[in-house]
């Protein structure tokens, strides 16, 4: 579960922020500040919110000890 949360938070959040950046660049290049700038800002906010939610779940899950260890042998006490 830990790997799923890390991968999802990283890839989806980064993809949304990248899409937002490309939209904002397109708006500047096209010299059109209306809908494209608004869409880029919304995409950036959604991407950051997505990342924040998964990161929060990851941190709380780690603190609560409900996520599996990165190294299972370390959890068993083996060197």
Secondary structure by P-SEA (a helix, b strand, c coil): caaaaaaaacaaaaaaaaaaaaaaaaaaaaccccaaaaaaaaaaaaaaaaaaaaaaaaaaaaaaccccccccccccccc
